[in-house]
């Protein structure tokens, strides 16, 4: 079912999908990092949360599902390798508490905007055959709330 609409996906759309995915990951990792822990830990937690995001997004019929799974898999592999080899993986943010809070809040805001942009772009390809618009909106809102809660949980663990 997914493949019938794949012919409508352009190379530019695939690049936009990847750009939106990476933007979400960067701000999510930043938000986690500024709340404490190491750089590597923040990157790993962001990968885990993006895995959950991708699983939820691809559970519904969308012609971009396979591309999103591929982006997630490739990014997971590259970041995991980087975490293991990068000397900065053990780096801990050393700014004062006020700076830490401001940067974390800024990363949270940017992450939410990035997720909104991702969802708007991705949902344009959502099949209308089996889904109606209000159902998609409700699922997107549930997913957004869940991921925001996951970020908040990470705050408490640091």
C-alpha positions in Angstrom: 0.0 0.0 0.0 2.8 2.4 0.8 4.6 1.9 -2.5 1.7 3.2 -4.7 2.2 6.8 -3.6 6.0 6.6 -3.5 6.2 7.8 -7.1 4.9 11.2 -5.9 7.8 11.7 -3.5 10.5 13.8 -5.0 14.2 13.8 -4.1 13.7 17.3 -2.7 10.9 15.9 -0.4 13.2 13.2 0.9 15.9 15.8 1.7 13.3 17.9 3.5 12.2 14.8 5.5 15.8 14.2 6.5 16.4 17.8 7.4 13.3 17.9 9.6 14.3 14.6 11.3 17.8 15.8 12.0 16.6 19.2 13.3 14.3 17.4 15.8 17.2 15.1 16.9 19.6 18.0 17.4 17.2 20.0 19.6 16.1 17.0 21.5 19.8 16.0 22.2 20.5 19.6 23.2 17.6 19.8 25.6 18.8 16.6 27.3 22.4 17.7 27.4 21.7 21.1 29.0 19.8 19.4 31.8 22.9 17.5 32.8 24.8 14.3 32.0 27.3 13.8 29.3 27.2 14.7 25.7 27.2 11.0 24.7 24.4 10.2 27.1 22.2 13.1 25.7 22.9 11.9 22.1 22.0 8.3 23.0 18.8 9.3 24.8 17.8 11.4 21.8 18.3 8.5 19.5 16.1 6.3 21.7 13.4 8.9 21.8 13.6 9.3 18.0 13.3 5.5 17.6 10.0 5.7 19.5 8.9 8.7 17.5 9.6 6.8 14.2 7.8 3.7 15.4 4.7 5.7 16.2 4.8 7.7 13.0 5.4 4.7 10.8 2.6 2.7 12.4 0.2 4.5 10.1 0.0 4.2 6.4 2.2 6.9 4.8 4.3 6.7 1.6 7.3 8.2 3.4 7.4 5.5 6.1 10.2 3.5 4.5 12.3 6.6 3.9 11.8 7.7 7.5 12.8 4.3 8.8 15.9 4.4 6.6 16.9 7.9 7.8 16.5 6.8 11.4 18.5 3.6 10.9 21.4 5.4 9.1 21.4 8.3 11.6 21.3 5.9 14.5 24.3 4.0 13.1 26.3 7.2 12.4 25.6 8.8 15.8 26.3 5.6 17.7 29.7 5.3 16.1 30.3 9.0 16.8 29.4 8.5 20.5 31.9 5.6 20.8 34.8 7.4 19.1 34.3 11.1 19.9 36.4 12.5 22.8 33.6 14.9 23.6 31.2 12.1 24.5 32.1 12.4 28.1 31.9 16.2 28.2 29.5 17.7 30.7 28.0 21.2 30.2 29.9 23.5 32.5 27.8 26.7 32.3 26.1 28.1 35.4 22.6 27.1 36.4 20.9 30.1 34.9 22.6 29.6 31.5 21.8 25.9 31.6 18.1 26.6 32.3 17.9 29.2 29.5 19.6 27.0 27.0 17.5 24.0 27.9 14.3 26.0 27.6 15.5 27.4 24.2 16.2 23.9 23.0 12.8 22.7 24.2 11.1 25.5 22.3 13.1 24.7 19.1 12.4 21.0 19.5 8.7 21.6 19.7 8.8 23.8 16.6 10.9 21.3 14.8 8.4 18.5 15.7 5.5 20.7 14.5 7.3 21.4 11.2 8.1 17.7 10.8 4.5 16.6 11.5 3.1 19.2 9.1 5.5 18.1 6.3 5.1 14.3 7.0 1.3 14.4 7.4 0.9 16.0 3.9 1.7 12.5 2.6 -0.7 10.8 5.0 -3.0 8.6 3.1 -6.6 9.9 3.3 -7.9 6.4 2.2 -7.9 5.0 5.8 -7.6 8.1 8.0 -9.5 11.3 8.5 -7.9 14.7 9.3 -9.2 14.9 12.9 -7.8 11.4 13.7 -4.4 12.5 12.3 -4.4 15.7 14.3 -5.4 13.8 17.5 -2.6 11.3 17.1 -0.1 14.0 16.4 -1.1 15.8 19.5 -0.8 12.6 21.5 2.6 11.9 20.1 3.8 15.4 20.8 2.6 15.2 24.4 4.3 11.9 24.9 7.6 13.0 23.6 7.5 16.2 25.7 6.8 14.0 28.8 9.8 11.8 27.8 12.0 15.0 27.8 10.6 16.0 31.1 11.4 12.6 32.6 15.0 13.0 31.5 15.1 16.2 33.4 14.3 14.4 36.6 16.9 11.7 36.1 19.8 14.1 35.7 
